[in-house]
Amino acid sequence: MDILDFLVFFVYIIIFYFLFKLRRNKYADPVLRKYHRDGFWIKIFSSFAYCMFTLYVSRGDTNALYFPEGLNFYNLILKDLSNIYLLFVNSEDFDQTLLYDPWNMGYLTSKSNLFVAQLVGFLSFLTLGKFMAINLFFSMISFTGVWRLFLFFYEQYPRMHKAFAISIIYLPTFVFWSSGILKDPLCTGALGWFTYSFYHLFYNKKNWIKDAVIACIAAYVLWVLKVYIIVSYLPFFMLFLILKNVELIKSNFAKVMLVLTFIIGSMIGFTQLSGSTDKALGGFASKGLTKSIATYQTNYINQQTSETSSFSLGVEYDGSMGSLLSMAPAAITATLYRPYIWESRKVSTLISSVESLLFMLFTIFVIYKVGIKGFFVTIIRNPIIIYCLLFSLVFALFVGATTLNFGTLVRYKIPEMPFYLISLFLILYFNPKAQKRPGNVPGPVVSEM
């Protein structure tokens, strides 16, 4: 980096500040204005922190793959304008002799990797190819979607704004890993836009064309980058929309059966999708999800002698769906609550381990506060909790089963973190035993249905 890198970064901070301020001034609600302002500056600081981390503490995909190859596209286009096709070429048609770094051979044959590099190449024309400014763009893309996710929950329960802000805007690991040149900022941004737009497509049809277009674009981005996010998310979001709209379902048994149907359907759909196309799920292999997980685990185990961040679930896996279900508790626990503090070997995992410990303690507190029976009854009675919690658990299962390395686990798990935390806050909010509710919510507790 040079002085120009800092200068361009500072210029774009000013530009984004005024752009987001124009948006913020349209909110009459002071609560929204406060959190929008806080969220903006948190993302600015986090983008700078991520730049320093990846440059001076721990190198990764950002400065080993996405940025150098994207910048290479930019330089090739500057030399010969006919190379502009590189920003639109399909991964299978990409000429690997054009790679900046020969060690990246094969990586850009992945559509998701090429997508990020192409976006870096495009943004380089706006930023003179400066590293910090491009990181800032990724961070701001994430923030636009994350803000929409906050708005979605805020519209449901405005009095819970503090809980939602803690879960979405102030959550350290979630904010940090969605602030750099990675797939994760694009995925978190797309997930937020999809949630907000798809919901309004059903319940606020004033701008249905706009909402439909945004939802389709967001879904496409998720499909290209990390399709397992949308595959594990959509069934439970649809379940929420159905349960919220069907007031006639008063029977808890009927709700349980409907929930089980969606869980089984999502599992079948996930395995069928992973079995139908190797490229669709990237690492989730061609002959089915379960065999892919076995391959992933074998690879991680083989690397454990050289990778201090590798770990084991302590559960034998034979490649069957039954075995996957038997390892579910260990996989979900690993995603939600690991690495434990004594397992941390790096600064990045240490911060995540403290956060994971707080997640565990808060979970224990919620169960203690409402009781075991109250915990499950409250979940069943409220569609929004079902949606948040089930997405978190299913997503945690697949991430925990396939990612036996703490360095990648702390990054891959961030899409589910806000939803899991929100589900815990909502359980407290809806349960009559919880006398003090998050966000200082007064009044009697009523079921959503």
C-alpha positions as CSV (number, residue, x, y, z in Angstrom):
1,M,0.0,0.0,0.0
2,D,1.0,3.6,-0.5
3,I,-0.2,7.1,0.4
4,L,-2.6,7.0,-2.6
5,D,-4.3,3.9,-1.2
6,F,-5.1,5.8,2.1
7,L,-6.2,8.9,0.1
8,V,-8.6,7.0,-2.1
9,F,-10.0,5.2,0.9
10,F,-10.6,8.5,2.7
11,V,-12.3,10.0,-0.3
12,Y,-14.7,7.1,-0.6
13,I,-15.5,7.3,3.1
14,I,-16.7,10.9,2.5
15,I,-18.6,9.8,-0.6
16,F,-20.3,6.9,1.2
17,Y,-21.0,9.1,4.2
18,F,-23.0,11.6,2.2
19,L,-24.8,8.9,0.1
20,F,-25.9,7.1,3.3
21,K,-26.7,10.3,5.0
22,L,-29.2,11.1,2.2
23,R,-30.8,7.8,2.8
24,R,-30.8,8.2,6.6
25,N,-32.5,11.6,6.4
26,K,-35.5,10.0,4.9
27,Y,-36.2,8.1,8.1
28,A,-38.5,9.9,10.5
29,D,-38.0,7.3,13.2
30,P,-35.0,8.4,15.4
31,V,-34.4,4.8,16.3
32,L,-33.7,3.9,12.7
33,R,-31.5,7.0,12.2
34,K,-29.4,6.1,15.2
35,Y,-28.8,2.5,14.2
36,H,-28.2,3.4,10.6
37,R,-25.5,5.9,11.6
38,D,-24.0,3.4,14.1
39,G,-24.0,0.6,11.5
40,F,-22.3,2.8,8.9
41,W,-19.4,3.8,11.1
42,I,-19.0,0.3,12.5
43,K,-18.6,-1.0,8.9
44,I,-16.1,1.8,8.1
45,F,-13.9,0.9,11.1
46,S,-14.3,-2.8,10.4
47,S,-13.2,-2.4,6.8
48,F,-10.1,-0.6,7.9
49,A,-9.4,-3.3,10.6
50,Y,-9.9,-6.1,8.1
51,C,-7.4,-4.4,5.7
52,M,-4.8,-4.3,8.5
53,F,-5.5,-7.8,9.6
54,T,-5.2,-9.4,6.2
55,L,-2.1,-7.4,5.3
56,Y,-0.1,-7.7,8.5
57,V,-1.6,-10.5,10.6
58,S,-3.0,-13.3,8.5
59,R,-3.0,-13.6,4.7
60,G,-5.8,-15.4,3.1
61,D,-8.0,-15.5,0.0
62,T,-8.4,-11.8,-0.1
63,N,-4.8,-10.9,-0.9
64,A,-3.7,-14.3,-2.3
65,L,-6.6,-14.8,-4.8
66,Y,-9.4,-12.4,-5.2
67,F,-7.6,-9.0,-5.1
68,P,-4.5,-9.9,-7.2
69,E,-6.4,-11.7,-9.9
70,G,-9.1,-9.0,-10.0
71,L,-6.5,-6.3,-10.2
72,N,-4.9,-8.4,-13.0
73,F,-8.1,-8.2,-15.0
74,Y,-8.1,-4.4,-14.5
75,N,-4.5,-4.1,-15.7
76,L,-5.1,-6.4,-18.7
77,I,-8.1,-4.3,-19.7
78,L,-6.1,-1.1,-19.4
79,K,-3.4,-2.5,-21.7
80,D,-6.0,-3.8,-24.3
81,L,-9.6,-2.7,-24.1
82,S,-10.7,-5.9,-25.9
83,N,-9.9,-7.8,-22.7
84,I,-13.0,-6.3,-21.1
85,Y,-14.6,-9.7,-21.8
86,L,-12.7,-11.0,-18.7
87,L,-15.3,-9.2,-16.5
88,F,-18.1,-11.3,-18.1
89,V,-16.4,-14.6,-19.1
90,N,-17.8,-17.9,-17.8
91,S,-15.6,-19.9,-15.5
92,E,-15.4,-22.8,-17.9
93,D,-14.2,-20.5,-20.7
94,F,-11.6,-18.6,-18.7
95,D,-8.1,-18.9,-20.1
96,Q,-5.9,-19.8,-17.1
97,T,-2.7,-18.7,-18.9
98,L,-3.9,-15.1,-18.1
99,L,-3.6,-15.7,-14.3
100,Y,-1.4,-13.3,-12.4
101,D,-0.2,-16.0,-10.0
102,P,0.4,-19.5,-11.4
103,W,-0.2,-20.9,-7.9
104,N,-3.9,-19.9,-8.4
105,M,-4.2,-22.4,-11.3
106,G,-7.7,-24.0,-11.1
107,Y,-9.2,-21.7,-8.6
108,L,-10.9,-19.4,-11.1
109,T,-12.6,-22.4,-12.8
110,S,-15.0,-22.1,-9.9
111,K,-17.8,-19.7,-10.8
112,S,-18.0,-18.3,-7.3
113,N,-14.3,-17.5,-7.1
114,L,-14.3,-15.9,-10.6
115,F,-17.4,-13.9,-9.7
116,V,-15.5,-12.2,-6.8
117,A,-12.4,-11.6,-8.9
118,Q,-14.5,-10.0,-11.7
119,L,-16.2,-7.7,-9.2
120,V,-12.8,-6.7,-7.9
121,G,-11.8,-6.0,-11.5
122,F,-14.9,-3.9,-12.1
123,L,-14.4,-1.9,-8.8
124,S,-10.8,-1.3,-9.7
125,F,-12.0,1.2,-12.4
126,L,-13.7,3.2,-9.7
127,T,-10.9,3.0,-7.1
128,L,-7.7,3.1,-9.3
129,G,-7.2,-0.5,-8.2
130,K,-6.5,0.5,-4.6
131,F,-6.9,-2.3,-2.0
132,M,-8.4,-0.4,0.9
133,A,-11.0,1.3,-1.2
134,I,-12.1,-2.0,-2.8
135,N,-12.4,-3.6,0.6
136,L,-14.6,-0.6,1.6
137,F,-16.9,-1.2,-1.4
138,F,-17.4,-4.8,-0.3
139,S,-18.1,-3.7,3.3
140,M,-20.7,-1.2,2.1
141,I,-22.4,-3.8,-0.2
142,S,-22.7,-5.9,2.9
143,F,-24.1,-3.1,5.0
144,T,-26.9,-2.3,2.6
145,G,-28.2,-5.8,2.9
146,V,-27.5,-6.1,6.6
147,W,-29.5,-3.0,7.2
148,R,-32.4,-4.5,5.2
149,L,-32.3,-7.5,7.5
150,F,-32.5,-5.2,10.5
151,L,-35.4,-3.4,9.0
152,F,-37.2,-6.7,8.4
153,F,-37.0,-7.7,12.0
154,Y,-37.7,-4.2,13.3
155,E,-40.9,-4.0,11.3
156,Q,-42.1,-7.2,13.0
157,Y,-41.3,-6.1,16.6
158,P,-40.2,-2.5,16.8
159,R,-39.8,-2.6,20.6
160,M,-37.1,-5.2,20.3
161,H,-34.7,-2.9,18.4
162,K,-31.9,-3.3,21.0
163,A,-31.9,-7.0,20.6
164,F,-32.0,-6.9,16.9
165,A,-29.2,-4.3,16.8
166,I,-27.0,-6.5,19.1
167,S,-27.7,-9.5,16.8
168,I,-27.1,-7.8,13.5
169,I,-25.4,-4.5,13.6
170,Y,-23.0,-4.8,16.6
171,L,-22.1,-8.5,16.4
172,P,-18.3,-8.5,16.2
173,T,-17.5,-11.6,14.1
174,F,-20.4,-11.1,11.8
175,V,-19.4,-7.5,11.2
176,F,-15.6,-8.2,10.8
177,W,-15.8,-11.1,8.3
178,S,-18.3,-9.3,6.1
179,S,-16.0,-6.3,5.7
180,G,-13.4,-7.4,3.2
181,I,-12.8,-8.8,-0.3
182,L,-14.4,-12.2,0.3
183,K,-17.6,-14.0,-0.7
184,D,-19.0,-13.4,2.8
185,P,-19.8,-9.7,2.5
186,L,-21.6,-10.3,-0.8
187,C,-23.6,-13.3,0.7
188,T,-24.6,-11.4,3.9
189,G,-25.7,-8.4,1.8
190,A,-27.6,-10.6,-0.6
191,L,-29.3,-12.6,2.2
192,G,-30.5,-9.3,3.8
193,W,-31.8,-7.9,0.5
194,F,-33.5,-11.3,-0.3
195,T,-35.2,-11.5,3.1
196,Y,-36.6,-7.9,3.0
197,S,-37.7,-7.9,-0.7
198,F,-39.2,-11.4,-0.7
199,Y,-41.2,-10.6,2.5
200,H,-42.5,-7.4,1.0
201,L,-43.3,-9.2,-2.2
202,F,-45.9,-11.2,-0.2
203,Y,-47.1,-8.6,2.4
204,N,-46.6,-5.2,0.8
205,K,-47.3,-5.4,-2.9
206,K,-47.0,-1.7,-3.7
207,N,-43.6,-2.2,-5.3
208,W,-43.9,-5.8,-6.2
209,I,-41.9,-5.5,-9.5
210,K,-39.0,-3.8,-7.7
211,D,-39.1,-6.3,-4.9
212,A,-39.3,-9.3,-7.3
213,V,-36.3,-8.1,-9.3
214,I,-34.2,-7.4,-6.1
215,A,-35.2,-10.8,-4.6
216,C,-34.2,-12.6,-7.9
217,I,-30.9,-10.8,-8.1
218,A,-30.1,-11.5,-4.4
219,A,-31.0,-15.2,-4.9
220,Y,-28.8,-15.4,-8.0
221,V,-25.8,-14.0,-6.1
222,L,-26.3,-16.5,-3.3
223,W,-26.7,-19.3,-5.9
224,V,-23.5,-18.4,-7.6
225,L,-21.4,-17.8,-4.4
226,K,-22.7,-20.2,-1.8
227,V,-25.8,-22.0,-2.9
228,Y,-26.1,-23.9,0.3
229,I,-27.1,-20.7,2.1
230,I,-30.2,-20.2,0.0
231,V,-31.0,-23.9,-0.1
232,S,-30.9,-24.1,3.7
233,Y,-32.6,-20.7,4.2
234,L,-35.5,-20.6,1.8
235,P,-37.5,-23.5,3.1
236,F,-37.7,-22.1,6.6
237,F,-38.3,-18.6,5.4
238,M,-41.2,-19.9,3.3
239,L,-42.4,-21.8,6.4
240,F,-42.5,-18.5,8.3
241,L,-44.5,-16.8,5.5
242,I,-47.0,-19.6,5.5
243,L,-47.4,-19.9,9.3
244,K,-47.7,-16.1,9.6
245,N,-50.4,-16.0,7.0
246,V,-52.4,-19.1,7.9
247,E,-54.4,-18.0,11.0
248,L,-56.5,-21.2,11.0
249,I,-53.6,-23.3,12.2
250,K,-54.3,-23.3,16.0
251,S,-53.3,-26.8,16.7
252,N,-49.7,-27.2,18.0
253,F,-49.7,-30.8,16.5
254,A,-50.6,-29.4,13.1
255,K,-47.8,-26.9,13.4
256,V,-45.3,-29.6,14.4
257,M,-46.3,-31.8,11.5
258,L,-45.9,-28.8,9.1
259,V,-42.5,-28.0,10.5
260,L,-41.3,-31.6,10.2
261,T,-42.6,-31.7,6.7
262,F,-40.4,-28.6,5.8
263,I,-37.4,-30.0,7.6
264,I,-37.6,-33.4,5.8
265,G,-38.3,-31.6,2.5
266,S,-35.3,-29.3,2.9
267,M,-33.1,-32.2,3.7
268,I,-34.3,-34.2,0.7
269,G,-34.0,-31.1,-1.5
270,F,-30.5,-30.4,-0.3
271,T,-29.3,-33.9,-0.9
272,Q,-31.0,-34.1,-4.3
273,L,-29.5,-30.8,-5.4
274,S,-26.1,-31.9,-4.2
275,G,-26.4,-35.1,-6.1
276,S,-27.6,-33.6,-9.3
277,T,-24.8,-31.1,-9.9
278,D,-21.3,-30.9,-8.6
279,K,-20.9,-27.3,-9.7
280,A,-24.1,-26.1,-8.1
281,L,-22.8,-26.8,-4.5
282,G,-19.2,-26.4,-5.3
283,G,-17.6,-28.6,-2.6
284,F,-20.7,-30.6,-1.9
285,A,-19.9,-33.4,-4.3
286,S,-21.4,-35.0,-7.3
287,K,-22.6,-38.3,-5.7
288,G,-24.5,-36.7,-2.9
289,L,-24.1,-34.5,0.1
290,T,-23.3,-37.3,2.6
291,K,-20.5,-38.7,0.5
292,S,-19.1,-35.2,0.1
293,I,-19.1,-34.7,3.8
294,A,-17.1,-37.9,4.2
295,T,-14.6,-36.6,1.7
296,Y,-14.3,-33.3,3.5
297,Q,-13.7,-34.9,6.8
298,T,-11.1,-37.2,5.4
299,N,-9.2,-34.3,3.9
300,Y,-9.3,-32.3,7.1
301,I,-8.2,-35.3,9.2
302,N,-5.3,-35.8,6.8
303,Q,-4.2,-32.2,7.3
304,Q,-4.4,-32.2,11.1
305,T,-0.7,-33.0,11.5
306,S,0.2,-29.7,9.8
307,E,-2.8,-27.6,10.6
308,T,-3.0,-26.5,14.2
309,S,-6.5,-25.1,13.6
310,S,-7.9,-28.4,12.5
311,F,-10.2,-30.3,14.8
312,S,-12.3,-33.4,15.0
313,L,-16.0,-33.8,15.8
314,G,-15.2,-37.1,17.6
315,V,-18.0,-38.8,15.7
316,E,-17.4,-41.6,13.1
317,Y,-19.0,-40.9,9.8
318,D,-19.7,-43.6,7.2
319,G,-21.4,-41.5,4.5
320,S,-25.0,-42.4,5.2
321,M,-27.8,-40.0,6.0
322,G,-28.3,-41.8,9.3
323,S,-24.7,-41.2,10.2
324,L,-25.1,-37.6,9.3
325,L,-28.1,-37.3,11.7
326,S,-26.1,-39.1,14.4
327,M,-23.2,-36.5,14.1
328,A,-25.7,-33.6,14.0
329,P,-25.3,-32.7,17.7
330,A,-21.5,-32.5,17.4
331,A,-21.6,-30.6,14.1
332,I,-24.2,-28.1,15.3
333,T,-22.3,-27.6,18.6
334,A,-19.1,-27.0,16.7
335,T,-20.6,-24.3,14.6
336,L,-22.5,-22.5,17.3
337,Y,-20.1,-22.8,20.3
338,R,-16.6,-23.6,19.0
339,P,-13.7,-22.9,19.0
340,Y,-13.5,-23.1,22.7
341,I,-11.1,-20.6,24.3
342,W,-8.4,-23.3,24.9
343,E,-8.7,-24.4,21.3
344,S,-7.7,-20.9,19.9
345,R,-4.3,-20.6,18.4
346,K,-4.7,-17.3,16.4
347,V,-6.1,-13.8,17.1
348,S,-9.0,-14.3,14.8
349,T,-10.1,-17.5,16.4
350,L,-9.6,-16.2,19.9
351,I,-12.0,-13.3,19.3
352,S,-14.5,-15.8,17.9
353,S,-14.1,-18.2,20.8
354,V,-15.0,-15.5,23.3
355,E,-18.1,-14.7,21.2
356,S,-18.9,-18.4,21.0
357,L,-18.6,-18.7,24.8
358,L,-21.1,-15.8,25.2
359,F,-23.5,-17.6,22.8
360,M,-23.3,-20.7,24.9
361,L,-23.8,-18.9,28.2
362,F,-26.7,-16.9,26.7
363,T,-28.3,-20.2,25.5
364,I,-28.0,-21.7,28.9
365,F,-29.5,-18.6,30.5
366,V,-32.5,-18.6,28.1
367,I,-33.2,-22.3,28.8
368,Y,-32.9,-21.7,32.6
369,K,-35.1,-18.6,32.4
370,V,-38.0,-20.1,30.5
371,G,-37.5,-23.8,31.4
372,I,-37.2,-26.8,29.1
373,K,-40.9,-27.1,28.4
374,G,-41.3,-23.4,28.0
375,F,-38.4,-23.3,25.6
376,F,-39.9,-25.7,23.2
377,V,-43.5,-24.6,23.6
378,T,-42.5,-21.0,22.9
379,I,-40.7,-22.1,19.7
380,I,-43.6,-24.1,18.4
381,R,-46.1,-21.2,19.0
382,N,-44.2,-18.6,17.1
383,P,-43.4,-18.9,13.4
384,I,-40.6,-16.3,13.5
385,I,-38.7,-18.3,16.1
386,I,-39.2,-21.5,14.2
387,Y,-37.8,-19.9,11.0
388,C,-34.8,-18.3,12.7
389,L,-33.9,-21.3,14.9
390,L,-34.4,-24.0,12.3
391,F,-32.4,-22.1,9.6
392,S,-29.6,-21.6,12.2
393,L,-29.5,-25.3,13.2
394,V,-29.7,-26.8,9.7
395,F,-27.1,-24.4,8.4
396,A,-24.9,-25.1,11.4
397,L,-25.2,-28.9,10.7
398,F,-23.9,-28.6,7.2
399,V,-21.1,-26.1,8.0
400,G,-20.0,-28.0,11.1
401,A,-20.0,-31.3,9.3
402,T,-17.9,-30.0,6.4
403,T,-15.6,-27.5,8.0
404,L,-13.2,-29.1,10.4
405,N,-10.8,-26.1,10.6
406,F,-11.4,-23.3,13.0
407,G,-9.9,-20.7,10.7
408,T,-12.6,-21.3,8.1
409,L,-15.3,-22.2,10.5
410,V,-15.4,-18.8,12.2
411,R,-15.9,-17.2,8.7
412,Y,-18.3,-19.7,7.2
413,K,-20.8,-19.7,10.1
414,I,-21.5,-16.0,10.1
415,P,-24.8,-16.1,8.0
416,E,-26.5,-18.1,10.8
417,M,-25.2,-16.1,13.8
418,P,-27.7,-13.2,13.8
419,F,-30.7,-15.6,13.3
420,Y,-29.6,-17.9,16.1
421,L,-29.1,-14.9,18.5
422,I,-32.4,-13.4,17.5
423,S,-34.2,-16.6,18.1
424,L,-33.0,-16.6,21.7
425,F,-34.1,-13.0,22.2
426,L,-37.5,-13.9,20.8
427,I,-37.9,-16.9,23.1
428,L,-37.4,-14.5,26.1
429,Y,-39.7,-12.0,24.6
430,F,-42.6,-14.4,24.0
431,N,-42.2,-16.5,27.2
432,P,-44.3,-15.3,30.3
433,K,-41.5,-16.5,32.7
434,A,-39.1,-13.9,31.3
435,Q,-40.0,-10.9,33.4
436,K,-37.5,-8.6,31.9
437,R,-37.6,-8.7,28.1
438,P,-34.8,-7.6,25.7
439,G,-35.1,-4.1,24.5
440,N,-37.1,-3.1,27.7
441,V,-40.3,-4.5,26.2
442,P,-43.3,-3.9,28.5
443,G,-46.7,-5.3,28.4
444,P,-48.2,-8.8,28.3
445,V,-46.7,-11.6,26.2
446,V,-49.0,-12.7,23.4
447,S,-48.5,-15.4,20.8
448,E,-47.9,-14.4,17.2
449,M,-50.7,-16.7,16.1
